[in-house]
Amino acid sequence: MFADTKAFSGFAVDDVPRAKEFYGETLGLRVSEGSMGDLTLHIGGDRDILVYPKPDHTPAPYTILNFPVDDIEETVDELVRRGVTFERYEGFDQDEKAISRGEGPLIAWFTDPAGNILSVIELG
C-alpha cells in the first residue's frame, strides 16, 4: 500500500522562530518556512522533516533525531563552540565530553530549544 510513498517524519516545538535559528544556524541544516507556521528541515538523503508549532508541546522522553557523524569528538567540540550543551543520563558510561562509550556506537545527546532530544552518533 505505501511501498512507493515518500514518507516523512515530523515533530513539534513550542517556538518555531527559535527552532529555525537552532536548526538553521547552530546545526547548519537547510531550513525552509511553510505556509502554516511550520518549518521543513532538509537533511541528507533527500529526507525532509516537518517541524510544527504546538504551544502546549511536551518533549518526548527519547531521542527523536540522530545525526550520524564521522568523528564524534570533533563534532561534539564544534557543537559546544556553537553553544550546544550535551546531556548526561544515568546508566550510561559517558566521558568528560558526555560521549557514551559503553555498549553500542559512540553517541552524545543534546536538546533543541523545545527540549526535544537529539544525538550525534558515530557508526563507523
VMD Tcl script that draws the C-alpha trace (Angstrom):
set ca {
  {0.00 0.00 0.00}
  {2.72 2.52 0.96}
  {5.68 0.87 -0.76}
  {6.20 3.76 -3.17}
  {5.15 6.58 -0.85}
  {7.82 9.03 0.23}
  {7.02 9.14 3.94}
  {8.47 11.84 6.14}
  {8.93 12.40 9.84}
  {7.83 15.30 11.97}
  {7.98 16.64 15.49}
  {6.61 19.55 17.49}
  {8.26 22.61 19.02}
  {6.85 25.37 21.19}
  {8.69 28.22 19.43}
  {9.18 27.98 15.66}
  {11.49 31.04 15.30}
  {13.84 29.65 17.98}
  {13.74 26.24 16.28}
  {14.56 27.85 12.92}
  {17.58 29.61 14.41}
  {18.79 26.48 16.20}
  {18.40 24.06 13.31}
  {19.49 26.53 10.64}
  {22.27 28.47 12.33}
  {23.51 26.31 15.21}
  {23.26 22.95 13.45}
  {23.72 24.28 9.91}
  {20.77 22.49 8.31}
  {18.91 23.86 5.33}
  {15.59 25.09 6.70}
  {12.55 26.44 4.88}
  {9.39 28.01 6.24}
  {5.99 26.56 5.42}
  {2.72 28.38 4.92}
  {1.18 27.05 8.16}
  {3.81 28.42 10.57}
  {5.87 25.27 10.25}
  {9.42 24.52 9.12}
  {10.95 21.88 6.92}
  {14.42 20.57 7.74}
  {16.19 19.42 4.59}
  {18.66 16.73 5.58}
  {20.92 14.44 3.58}
  {19.45 11.52 1.71}
  {16.59 13.62 0.37}
  {14.60 13.18 3.59}
  {12.67 16.21 4.77}
  {11.49 16.55 8.36}
  {8.46 18.62 9.32}
  {8.76 20.83 12.42}
  {5.40 22.17 13.51}
  {4.23 24.52 16.25}
  {2.47 23.16 19.30}
  {2.05 25.71 22.12}
  {1.50 23.02 24.79}
  {4.41 20.93 23.49}
  {5.93 18.35 25.82}
  {9.24 16.85 24.64}
  {9.37 13.10 24.10}
  {11.49 11.23 26.67}
  {13.51 9.59 23.87}
  {15.80 10.62 21.02}
  {13.74 11.96 18.13}
  {16.57 12.60 15.67}
  {20.06 11.08 15.29}
  {22.81 12.69 13.23}
  {25.44 10.16 12.04}
  {28.93 11.69 12.06}
  {32.38 10.50 11.01}
  {34.19 11.92 14.06}
  {32.08 12.32 17.20}
  {34.80 14.08 19.21}
  {35.29 16.72 16.54}
  {31.53 17.16 16.15}
  {30.92 17.48 19.89}
  {33.73 20.05 20.17}
  {32.28 22.11 17.32}
  {28.74 21.98 18.70}
  {30.00 23.09 22.12}
  {31.72 26.04 20.40}
  {28.32 26.84 18.86}
  {26.66 26.89 22.29}
  {25.23 23.37 22.48}
  {25.21 21.69 25.89}
  {25.40 17.92 25.99}
  {23.20 15.86 28.28}
  {24.22 13.25 30.82}
  {21.97 10.28 31.51}
  {22.08 7.88 34.41}
  {23.12 4.39 33.44}
  {25.37 5.43 30.55}
  {29.18 5.40 30.67}
  {29.80 8.98 29.45}
  {33.20 10.66 29.35}
  {34.09 14.28 30.15}
  {32.54 15.39 26.83}
  {29.32 13.46 27.62}
  {30.07 10.90 24.88}
  {28.69 7.48 25.78}
  {31.42 4.89 25.31}
  {29.60 1.85 26.67}
  {27.95 -0.83 24.60}
  {26.99 0.13 21.08}
  {28.17 3.04 18.95}
  {29.69 6.24 20.34}
  {26.81 8.65 20.98}
  {26.22 12.02 22.65}
  {22.83 13.59 23.33}
  {21.70 17.21 23.34}
  {18.39 19.03 23.16}
  {16.87 21.65 20.90}
  {15.32 24.80 22.43}
  {11.99 22.96 22.84}
  {13.64 20.17 24.86}
  {13.50 17.56 22.09}
  {16.35 15.06 22.45}
  {18.78 14.78 19.54}
  {22.05 12.91 19.18}
  {25.26 12.73 17.26}
  {26.32 9.16 16.70}
  {29.49 7.65 15.24}
  {28.51 4.44 13.48}
  {31.85 3.56 11.91}
}
mol new
graphics top color blue
foreach p $ca { graphics top sphere $p radius 0.5 }
foreach p [lrange $ca 0 end-1] q [lrange $ca 1 end] { graphics top cylinder $p $q radius 0.2 }
display resetview
